[in-house]
Amino acid sequence: VDNHNLVIDWTLGGGVLTSVSNYRERQITHSQDWDHFFPAPFNGLLRETVTPVDNEIFFQEIRYVADGSANFNWLVGVDYFSHDNAERGDQWGGQLFANAFMRTLTMSADSWAAFGVAEYTFDSIPLTVTGELRYAEDKIEGGVVAYRVRDQPGVPDRNNPVNPETDFFSDDKFTNLPWAVTAAYRFPERDLMSYVKIASSYRQGGINDFAGSPGLERFPTSLTYGEETSMTYELGLKSSWFDQALSVNAAVYYTEYQDFLNTSDNGCPSDCQLVDVNGNGLGFNP
């Protein structure tokens, strides 16, 4: 992992302008010998999978925080995020199992957002109201190409595989406008504050990069999936007692999700390794 980070603060007449830049490179090689297991390990590389992974990530944020006043404070900003990922799963190492695969995955994501926060404290009552807003746009695209030994003429050729079992490319775009409103009340002559907050949020959709083997999954999956949204309602209390010798904080919240995203198993690769595209057994003992 190579990680480079740069933060610049520029003090202006009415506030501070901040730039946050980050660039990361991450390279991984994962090797797994599937048939080396108890109680009868095989010391060969008959079901070895080698997966090299290459990632590049870039993030940039620019925000301005105003000096504000006793009553009113605010900030605005924009941010950008990009992620490129490439990986290849390779089981064509010293084996000729019919279901041995070679899978190449490429994926990229680009996101940008504009956001702002404003906070106002009333003079007549010890009440502070905060509003938050963020417009976000997320784009994602990628593809998967997978080959099986059974579909190759003769000995598999890593450099020139033929007859792809899976070959798809997909992309999608998501936009959202999450927001939050908080009202906080400070009790006079007490170290006690209570608050109520309502906020929305989301998680962007994406691509099922490991969709198994089309036609073999016990639970078929779609190539892409949509975003998840939520609403949260929170009521809380923060307090200090006995000259700050004791702090007591408490909160209760309720979150309601729409189109909840969950990671599950579609029956591959455990079941898919045992049958061919016609459902015929390949001689393995499940």
N, C-alpha and C positions, 0 to 999 in steps of 0.2 A: 504494500500500500504506500503510495506517495500522496501526501496531503499538504497543500499549500494554502495558507490563509492570510488575508490582508484586511486590516480594519483601519479606516481613516476617519478621524473626527475633525471637522472644520468648524470652529467657533465663529459664528456670525454675530451681527448686532442684535438680532432678535431671537437667536436660538442656535442649535447645533445641527449641522448637516453631517450625516454618517454614511459611509460606504463600507459594506461588508462583502468581500470577494472570497470565494473558496473554489479550489480545483483539486479533484482527487482522481487518481488512477488506481485501480484495484485489479490485480491479476491472481487467479486461483487455478491450481491444477488439482483435481480430485480424482483419486484412483481407488477403485473398490473391486475386490475379488469376490464375486457373488457365490462361488462354489466352495469357498474356504470356510467351512462352518462345522461346528460340533454336531453330532458325534463322529462323523466320518469326513474329515477335511481332505480335500484334494489339493495337493501342493502345486498344481499347474496353474496356468492362467486361462482356463477354459471359459470362464465367464467373467473376465475382467472388463470393467468399464472405466475408461479414462475420459475425464471431462475438463478441458481447459475453458476458463471463463475470463473474459476481458471486459472491464467496465471503465467508463469515463463519466465523471460527474462534474458539473459546473453550477455554481450558485452565485447570484449577485443581488444584493439588496441596497437600495438607497432610501434613506428616511430623513425627515426633518422634524426635530422636536423643538417646538417653540418654548421660549422662556415663560410665556404665559403670565398669569397673575394669581393672586390669592383666590380668585373666583373661577378663572377659566384657564384651562390647559388643553393643548391639542398636539397631535402629530399626524403626519401624512407620509406615505412611502409607496414604493413599488419594488417588486422582486421578480426574479427570473430564475428558472431551474431547468437544467437539461440533463438527461441520463441516456447514455448509449451502452447497450449490453450485447455481447456476442458470446455464444458458447456452443460447444460441440460435444455430444455424447457419443463415444466410440466403443462398441463392443467387438469390433472386428480385429481383435488381437489374439492370434493363436487359437481361434475357435471357428467352428463351422456349424454352430447350432442354427437351425432354420429361422428362429425368431430373433437372432442377434441383430441389433439395430445400429445404425449411425444416424444421429439426429443433429441438425444444425439449426440453431435458434438465433435470430437477430431481433432486437427490439430497441426502440428509441422513444423517449418521452420529452415533451417540451411544455413548460408551464410558466405562466406569468400572472401577476396579480397586482392590483392597486388597492391600498387600504388606508384607513384613517381612524383615529380615535379622538373623541372630544369629551372633556370632563368639566362639569360646572357645579360649583358649590354655592348654595343660596346664603344670603346674608341673614334673612329673617329666621330661618330654621337650620339646624345642623344637618342638612341633607345634601348629599352629593349624588349627581346623576351622571352616568357614563354611557356613551353610545359608541359602538364599534361597527365598522362596515368593511367588507372586503369583497371586491369583484375578482373572480378567478376564472382563467381559461386554461384548460388542460388538453393537450393533444397527445395521442399515443398511436404508434404504428409498429408492426412487426410481422414476422413470418416464421414458419417452421417447415423444414423439409426433412423427411425421415425415410430411410431405406432399410430393407430387411435382407438378410443373407439369402432367404428363400427366393427372392426376386432377382438375384444376380446370376448371370450366366457364368458358371465356373467359379473360380476363386474370387471373392470380392475385391474390387479395386477401389481403394480409398479416394484416389484422385479422380476417378471417372465412374462413380456409381450410376446405375440406371434404374428405371422403373420405380419412381418414388411411391411409397405407400401413402405418405402424407405430404402435401404441398399446398400451403395456403399463405396468403398475405391479407392482413386486415388492418384497418385503422378506425379511429373514432375520435370525437371531440366532445368535451364536456365544459359547460359553463355553469357557474353558480354564484350566488350572492349571499354568503353567510353573514349574519349580523348578531349583535348582542346588545342588550340594555341592562344596566345594573343601577339599582338605587340603594345607597348606603346611608344609614342614619346613625349618627354618633350621639349617645345619650349625654346630656350636659352634666359636668362635674363627675363623670364616671369614665373609667377606662373600658368602655363597652361600646361596641358597634355591631349593628345587625344589618343584614343586606338581603335583597331579593334579586335574582338574576334570571333572565330568559335569553336563551342563545340557540342559534341554529348552526349546523355544521354539515359536512359531507365528506365522503371518500370517493375519489374518482374511480370510474370503471377501468377496465383493462382487457388484456388478452390472456386466454388460457394457453400458456406457452407449453404446457405438458398435457395435451389433451388425450394422451393414450394412443390407442390404435383404432382408427375409425372402423366401425363394424364389429369390434370385439369387446368394447366396454360394456360392463354390466349396467352402468348408469351413464348413458351418453351425455357429453357436454357440448356446449356451444363454443364457437371460436372466440367470441367476445362477451363481455358482461357489462351491465350498466352501473351507474353510480349509486352510492348509498347516501341517504340524507337522514338527519335526526334533528329533534327539538329537545332541549333540556330546560327544566325548570328547577331552580335551586333556591333554598332558603338557608341562611347561615348566621352564625353568631361568633364574634371574636371578642375576648375580654381578658383583662388583667386585674389581679386582686392582690391585696396585702403588699402594697408598694412594689408591685411587679414581681413578687415572689412566686406567684402562681398564675399560669395562663390557662384559660379554658376556651377551647374553640369547638364548634360543632356545626354540622351541616347536614341537610337532607336534600336529596335531589331525585328527580324522575326524568328519564330519557326515553323518548319514543322514536323508534327507527322505522324507516321506510326502505324497502328493497335491501334488507340486511345482507352484507357480504360475509360469506362463510367459506372456509377451506374444507373440502371434503375429498373423498377417494372415489374415483369412478370405476374401480375394479381393476385398473391397470397400475403397474405392469404385472402384479402377482398372477392374475387370472390369464392375462393376455399371453404370458410366456408358455401357456399349456396347450393352446389351440391355434389352428391356422385360421385364415379368413373365412373358411367354410365351416368352422366349428369342429373340425376333426382334431383329435388328440395328436400330440407330437411325441408321445412316448415318455413323457415325464410323469412322475407320481406326485399328484398334488398334495 
